[in-house]
Amino acid sequence: MAVVGEMLELAQVRANDVVYDLGCGDGRIVIEAARRFGARGVCVDIDPRRIAEARANARREDVEDKIRFIEENLLETRLQDATVVMLFLSLDLNRRLQPKLLQELKPGARVVSHWHRMGDWEPQKTVHAKGPFRSHEIFLWTIP
């Protein structure tokens, strides 16, 4: 959760944001954005079990009404209304997503990736979050 907090802080998430988590897993990033900042969010995962888990976790945290859950391949997800996109994927997938992010996101939208860069697209800022066993690199890009 320390990494989640750092990611949200790095993106400067606020109540008027729409936070997408591509490959959301258990939904913790979007749930925390909704719980802590009042932001709306979208959980995207191809695995129906992960979407069910994310939905149950959002319900338990009483933020389910602030979150949409989409079961699909994240490369097909439409991102036009996102103001923040969170990633904890792979270097290869980040590279494949880069043109989509640049094409679909509006100028000023923020992209944050845990652990993986985005090829030769230089991050605007890099922070190191301390975890229980190691430091975690987190990268920020802003859509021009």
C-alpha positions in Angstrom: 0.0 0.0 0.0 3.0 2.3 0.4 3.6 2.1 -3.3 -0.1 2.8 -4.0 0.1 5.9 -1.9 3.2 7.1 -3.7 1.7 6.5 -7.1 -1.4 8.5 -6.2 0.7 11.3 -4.7 3.0 11.4 -7.7 -0.1 11.8 -10.0 -1.5 14.5 -7.7 -4.9 12.7 -7.7 -7.8 15.0 -6.7 -11.6 14.6 -6.5 -12.2 15.7 -10.0 -9.9 13.0 -11.5 -10.9 9.9 -13.3 -8.3 7.3 -12.5 -7.9 4.2 -14.7 -5.9 1.2 -13.6 -5.0 -0.9 -16.5 -4.6 -4.5 -15.3 -6.2 -3.6 -12.0 -5.9 -6.8 -10.2 -7.6 -6.5 -6.8 -8.5 -2.8 -7.5 -6.4 -1.3 -4.7 -5.2 1.7 -6.6 -8.6 2.9 -7.9 -10.2 2.0 -4.5 -7.6 4.1 -2.7 -8.1 7.0 -5.1 -11.8 7.0 -4.5 -11.5 6.4 -0.7 -8.7 8.9 0.0 -9.4 11.6 -2.6 -13.0 11.2 -3.7 -11.9 10.5 -7.3 -13.9 8.4 -9.7 -12.1 5.4 -11.2 -12.2 2.6 -13.7 -10.8 -0.9 -13.0 -9.8 -2.7 -16.2 -8.7 -6.4 -16.2 -9.1 -9.2 -18.7 -9.5 -11.8 -15.9 -13.2 -12.0 -14.6 -12.0 -13.2 -11.2 -9.8 -10.1 -10.7 -12.8 -7.9 -11.7 -15.0 -9.8 -9.2 -12.3 -9.3 -6.5 -11.9 -5.6 -7.3 -15.7 -5.1 -7.2 -15.9 -7.0 -3.8 -13.1 -4.9 -2.4 -14.7 -1.6 -3.6 -18.0 -2.7 -2.0 -16.2 -3.5 1.3 -14.6 0.0 1.2 -17.9 1.6 0.3 -16.7 3.2 -2.9 -18.3 0.9 -5.4 -20.5 3.7 -6.7 -17.4 5.7 -7.7 -15.9 2.9 -9.8 -16.6 1.3 -13.1 -15.4 -2.2 -13.7 -14.4 -3.3 -17.2 -13.5 -6.9 -18.1 -11.5 -6.6 -21.3 -8.1 -6.5 -22.9 -6.5 -3.2 -21.7 -5.2 -2.6 -25.2 -8.8 -2.2 -26.3 -9.9 0.0 -23.5 -11.0 3.5 -24.6 -9.2 6.1 -22.4 -10.6 9.4 -23.6 -12.1 10.3 -20.2 -9.1 9.3 -18.1 -7.2 12.1 -16.4 -4.8 9.6 -14.7 -3.7 6.2 -15.9 -2.0 3.8 -13.5 0.2 0.9 -14.7 1.9 -2.0 -13.1 2.5 -4.1 -16.2 5.7 -5.0 -18.1 8.2 -3.0 -20.1 6.9 -4.7 -23.3 3.2 -3.9 -22.5 4.1 -0.3 -21.5 5.9 0.2 -24.8 2.8 -1.2 -26.7 0.6 1.2 -24.7 2.6 4.3 -25.3 1.1 5.3 -28.7 -2.4 4.6 -27.4 -1.8 6.8 -24.3 -0.4 9.6 -26.5 -3.3 9.4 -29.0 -6.3 8.9 -26.6 -5.4 10.9 -23.5 -6.0 14.7 -23.4 -3.1 17.0 -22.8 -2.3 17.2 -19.1 -3.4 13.7 -18.3 -0.9 11.9 -16.1 0.5 8.4 -16.5 2.2 6.6 -13.6 4.0 3.3 -13.9 5.3 1.2 -11.0 8.6 -0.5 -11.8 8.6 -0.3 -15.6 9.6 2.6 -17.9 8.1 3.2 -21.3 10.9 2.7 -23.7 12.6 5.9 -24.8 9.8 8.1 -23.5 11.7 9.8 -20.6 9.7 10.2 -17.4 9.0 13.6 -16.1 9.7 12.5 -12.6 10.9 9.3 -10.9 10.4 8.5 -7.2 11.5 5.6 -5.0 9.0 4.2 -2.6 10.3 2.1 0.2 8.7 -1.3 0.5 9.3 -3.9 3.3 12.0 -5.7 1.2 13.2 -3.2 -1.4 12.8 0.2 -3.0 10.2 0.5 -5.8 10.7 2.9 -8.8 7.7 4.8 -9.8 7.6 6.9 -13.0 5.4 9.9 -14.0 4.7 11.2 -17.5 2.3 14.0 -18.5 0.6 14.0 -21.8 1.8 17.0 -23.8 
